[in-house]
Structures are given as C-alpha cells and as structure tokens.
Amino acid sequence: MQDAQACCALYIAKNQYNASIILRTIQSRAHEVLASPLPTDRLELLARVHAICLYQIIRLFDGDIPMRASAQQSLVVLETALVALLPFVRWETSQPEVGPAEDLIYPTKESWQEWIFQESTRRTLFFACFLLVAHQILIGQQPERGCTERYLFCHSWTLSAHLWQAPNVVDFAVAWREKRHFVVTKNSLTEAWRDAAADDVDAFGRIMMVGAMGVDDARLWFYSRGGCL
C-alpha cells in the first residue's frame, strides 16, 4: 500500500519531461502487486485491494495506450481480490436501532475498531464495483439493464460523517447515540438522500452523490440544506 501511495505521489508530479520514467515505474510496481499471491490476513487483504484500485485507476485513465491495455487485461485480479474479501465483511440490511455493541452499555475500543474495519471494507467493495462498472461504460460495454450481478459485491454502506470521522471511541459512542446514520442499500439510496442533513455526508458520500446525481444536482442538494459541495 505504501508503494501504491508513493506511485500516486509520483503520478501527481508527472510532466512532459519525466512522464516516461514515472509511467514505467508505476507499471513495474503494479505488475509486482498484481502477480503477488493474495494475503490471507484480512487487514493485509484490504490494503491489497486499495493498492490494486489505485494502480488500476492510474493505468486505466491516464491515456497511455500500452498501460491501459495492461490494466484492462488484469481487471480480473481486482475481481478475484474482491471475492476473497467478501467472507470478512458483515452487511447491514436495515437501519439499526442500537449501536454495534448492542450487549454493552458503552462501546469498547475493540467494537469501534471492528466497525472501522467493517465500514472500510464495505466502502472499498462499493467503490471498486463502481470503478469496474464505470470502466465498462467508458469502453461501451454498458449492460442493457443496469449493473450486472457480476459486480454487485457490495450490499450496504453507512452514511454518517459523524461516525466515520470520530477520532476516538468516546466521540464514536456519542455520534452513534445522538446523531442519525443511514444504512445505504441499492433500495434505500433515495430515502437516505431525502432524510440526511448536509453535515451527515462525508467525502465518500459526496463522491457517491455526485456519481448518482451529477455535480449540479449535488450542489443544489447541499444548498437546500444549508451546506456546500
């Protein structure tokens, strides 16, 4: 993951003079990651999926033809990693009435950290599927009836800036008990946007909102609630 982040920094610094060496470096690092066996530890596997996503985003959308061709041929590696991650995730199917530590008077540090992992995994799966489908559309392979079942890895994620940005277990417990949060599924997205306030939406939610609504409608949504995109 650190190599992937370093490659992102390199890519940001790319210009007409250093482009060739930077792209070769990114290609080399990407090939190393894609050829490596998937880890079995869940945190390492999550980090691997993050790294693959970063490399594939650069390689698919840079515009370099050989790099894009290489990325397209290796998309199956991302799909395989997503499938390997699925057994570690728990899905919420409806809005919970209590916190993640239902049997405890107060959430523990362990339950908070477990929520962070679960929500990170849910969001990662959702974004990776979004990436795969967006790529399909861009190359003219949009399914006739929307997203194919092949890419429906993610069943839910949680919309709550208060929970996601909580710096410690105490702030997390306060946010869980005193702030609304929304379990977003494919059938409840419209309801979540209808009921949420502007300060409920974190950076991930903003990305998803722009993808679903478009920039102008997302700006209007925030404006109508006293916020800004």
Secondary structure, 3 states (H helix, E strand, C coil): CHHHHHHHHHHHCCCCCCHHHHHHHHHHHHHHHHHCCCCCCHHHHHHHHHHHHHHHHHHHHCCCHHHHHHHHHCHHHHHHHHHHHHHHCCCCCCCCCCCCCCCCCCCCHHHHHHHHHHHHHHHHHHHHHHHHHHHHHHCCCCCCCCCCHHHCCCCCEEECHHHHCCCCHHHHHHHHHHCCCEEECCCCHHHHHHHCCHHHCCHHHHHHHHHHHCHHHHHHHHHHCCCCC
